[in-house]
Structure formats: C-alpha cells, structure tokens
Amino acid sequence: VLDKSIWEIFVGFAIIGMMAQHLNILGVMSWMQSSLGAYTQGFIWQHAFPVLVLGYFYSHYFFTSATMHASTLFPPVASLAMALGTPPMLVVMSLAYASNLMGALTHYTIAPAPALFGAGYNPLSQWWSAGFLISFFNLFIFTTLGLGWWHYLGWWG
C-alpha cells in the first residue's frame, strides 16, 4: 500500500483500459479496418497476411500497452485477414503469438515492463534497441519453425 510506483502503474493501466474502450467508441477500429482493407484489396491472402501481421506487430510502438493494442487492433486485423481467405486458425494464432512476442519491444509493452524499467538497469535507448533486435530473432523463429510446426499440426495449408 505504501509503494507509490506500484500504485502509479495500477492507475495507469486502468486509464489505458478505458482509453482502449473509447478508441472503439470513437470508431478507430472501423477506420483501421477500412484503411487496411483498401490497402490489401486485390492481394491474395498469402501476400497480404504477412504484411498485416508485421503491421500489427510493429504498430505496438504507438500503443501504451499490449491490452490496449490487442483490444483495438486484433478484431479489425483478424476480420480483414479472414475476409481475404486466410485460414482462421492461422489468423487467430498468429495474432495471438504476435501479441505476446511484441512484449520485448518497449519499456511499456507488457505489465511487468514498467516496473523492470523503473528499476533503472537499462537506459531507454538500450531497451528500445535491444527490443527491436530481439523482434527480428523472434519473428524469424516464428515464421520458420513456428509456421512450419503449425503446418505439420494441420492448423493451416
């Protein structure tokens, strides 16, 4: 109860949750879906889906939490990908995994990150640089071994 920084994080995440709800009320999800739909019109799903997943993944730099990001972008990106003909299991699992893999991108990405950053072990520039480099490694593993394994399991293709 006496730890002020924990209360700041708790109140901050409550505000973030309300912001995500209001982004939906203001029509951000509809706008995002129509914008992405216009961009991917005419593409086959095999070409459009990787662009959608990368856009979903790296757009997290513009959101203050994974919860806000997923609740705002997951529905429009998923529905657009499925409308393009992407197998539903591939869509849902890819976006779910991307939502977890982006946890290393920034110092505010997932719930424990602000507390870890607040401890002062790493400067901001080091955190962001390392997160960006780690994202390449994570996405490489995901797109090679991960998708291959999902194919073997029969989740797509």
Disulfide bonds with the S-S distance in Angstrom:
none
